[in-house]
Amino acid sequence: MIVAPSNHPLVSVSGIPLSRLAEQPFIMRERGSGTRMATQDYFDRYGLSLNVRMELGSNEAIKQAILGGLGIAVLSKRALGMGSDQSGLTILDVEGIPIPW
């Protein structure tokens, strides 16, 4: 799932094209993580580059960075459901997502 802060401009957009999403700053897991590899492979398949703003080593840190307005991220349902209060986070409606892990 692509997760953004609740006040992100794309929250109200349905069927966001992957090309438009690629323009957004992404907060990613570290190189070598399964989520990072699946996301990179998915964007590569469509000839799109990720705009990686920062890399963080935990899903909780990524959620906090999203809440801070630093970018959007790919998180699994499991990762999104674990840990802190999820208020302030929204799942974007992106064409072709969820990414097949």
C-alpha positions as CSV (number, residue, x, y, z in Angstrom):
1,M,0.0,0.0,0.0
2,I,1.1,3.5,-0.7
3,V,0.8,5.6,2.5
4,A,0.7,9.4,2.7
5,P,-0.1,11.9,5.4
6,S,-3.8,12.6,5.6
7,N,-3.3,16.2,4.3
8,H,-1.4,15.1,1.2
9,P,-2.8,16.6,-2.1
10,L,-3.2,13.1,-3.7
11,V,-5.5,11.8,-0.9
12,S,-8.6,12.9,-2.7
13,V,-7.5,11.6,-6.1
14,S,-8.8,8.3,-7.4
15,G,-6.8,6.0,-9.6
16,I,-3.5,7.9,-9.3
17,P,-1.3,6.9,-12.3
18,L,2.0,5.3,-11.3
19,S,3.9,8.0,-13.3
20,R,2.4,10.7,-11.1
21,L,3.3,8.8,-8.0
22,A,6.9,8.5,-9.2
23,E,7.2,12.3,-8.9
24,Q,6.5,12.2,-5.2
25,P,9.3,12.1,-2.6
26,F,9.5,8.5,-1.2
27,I,10.7,7.4,2.2
28,M,12.1,3.9,1.7
29,R,13.5,1.0,3.8
30,E,17.2,0.4,3.6
31,R,18.7,-1.3,0.5
32,G,18.3,-5.0,0.6
33,S,14.9,-5.0,2.4
34,G,12.1,-7.0,0.8
35,T,9.8,-4.0,0.6
36,R,12.5,-1.9,-1.0
37,M,13.3,-4.5,-3.6
38,A,9.6,-5.2,-4.5
39,T,8.9,-1.5,-4.9
40,Q,12.0,-0.9,-7.0
41,D,11.2,-3.9,-9.2
42,Y,7.6,-2.7,-9.7
43,F,8.7,0.8,-10.7
44,D,11.5,-0.5,-12.9
45,R,8.9,-2.7,-14.7
46,Y,7.2,0.4,-15.9
47,G,10.4,2.3,-16.7
48,L,9.9,4.7,-13.8
49,S,12.5,6.0,-11.3
50,L,11.7,6.4,-7.6
51,N,12.3,9.8,-6.1
52,V,13.9,8.5,-2.9
53,R,14.1,11.3,-0.3
54,M,15.4,9.3,2.5
55,E,16.1,5.7,3.7
56,L,15.1,4.5,7.2
57,G,15.7,1.2,8.9
58,S,12.2,0.6,10.5
59,N,8.6,0.8,9.5
60,E,7.8,2.8,12.6
61,A,10.4,5.5,11.6
62,I,8.9,5.6,8.2
63,K,5.4,6.1,9.6
64,Q,6.7,9.0,11.7
65,A,8.5,10.6,8.7
66,I,5.2,10.3,6.7
67,L,3.4,12.0,9.6
68,G,6.0,14.7,9.5
69,G,5.3,15.5,5.9
70,L,8.6,14.3,4.6
71,G,7.1,12.0,1.8
72,I,5.1,9.0,1.1
73,A,6.0,5.3,1.4
74,V,5.2,1.7,0.5
75,L,4.2,-0.2,3.6
76,S,2.6,-3.7,3.9
77,K,-0.8,-4.0,5.7
78,R,1.0,-5.9,8.4
79,A,3.5,-3.0,8.9
80,L,0.9,-0.4,8.8
81,G,-1.2,-2.2,11.4
82,M,1.6,-2.6,13.9
83,G,2.7,-0.2,16.5
84,S,1.6,3.4,17.0
85,D,-1.7,5.2,16.4
86,Q,-2.4,5.3,12.7
87,S,-4.4,8.5,12.7
88,G,-2.9,11.0,10.3
89,L,-2.0,8.3,7.7
90,T,-4.0,7.6,4.6
91,I,-3.7,4.9,1.9
92,L,-3.6,6.4,-1.6
93,D,-5.7,5.0,-4.4
94,V,-3.0,4.1,-7.0
95,E,-3.5,2.3,-10.3
96,G,-2.0,-1.2,-10.1
97,I,-1.5,-1.2,-6.3
98,P,-1.2,-3.2,-4.1
99,I,2.2,-4.3,-5.4
100,P,2.4,-8.1,-5.8
101,W,5.0,-9.1,-3.2
